[in-house]
Amino acid sequence: VGDAESTIRQQHGGGWIAADVSSDVAGFCPRHAEVVATPELDREFRFALSHGNLGLALHATGDVDGAIVAARQAIRLRPDLVEGLGCLGMSLIDKRDFEGAARAYAELVRVAPNDAAMHYNLGIARAGARDVDGAIAAHRAAIRLAPNMANAHYSLGRMLRERGDQALAEPIEVEVEDDAGGDQSFEL
């Protein structure tokens, strides 16, 4: 891996997890996590992206605290970095800091408003923080963007029932495409 200035390294287990900001190679293995970077990307963005990807790699290895540190560094460098915000959100959910995760996902939804999965994750974080109305709004946004997102329909129903809106939470039939490309229909 490159010189100390261009490399973020975290000792982990028997090896190192590294993100090289000067690399144009993508990939992850237990010893290295390298970020996709092209010459046209500015150095600050590549450095932030390296921290974000390092956070994702650390999270994947179970080092949630390390992932949070790396994600926060990525966000300090680039507050709109999707990889940093997403890593922070999922890591804070793992730590059961649902309010912190909701703040991270709310910012992520502001940056990437058309990402249904991030609206769904915001709903999960808000539900964990006991913000039922906020969770309902986030799950509805996810469904608006991805009408066949079964998890969002299920979570919306759970939140509506929790709020006491039983009639709105009645089962609905959803069609989703299975892995083989065929449609499946089921009741939620």
Secondary structure, DSSP 8 states (H G I E B T S, - for coil): ---GGGEEEEEETTEEEEEETT----EE-SS-EE----TTS-HHHHHHHHHHHHHHHHHHTT-HHHHHHHHHHHHHH-TT-HHHHHHHHHHHHHTT-HHHHHHHHHHHHHHSTT-HHHHHHHHHHHHHTT-HHHHHHHHHHHHHH-TT-HHHHHHHHHHHHHHT-TTTTS--EEEEE-TTS-EEEEE-
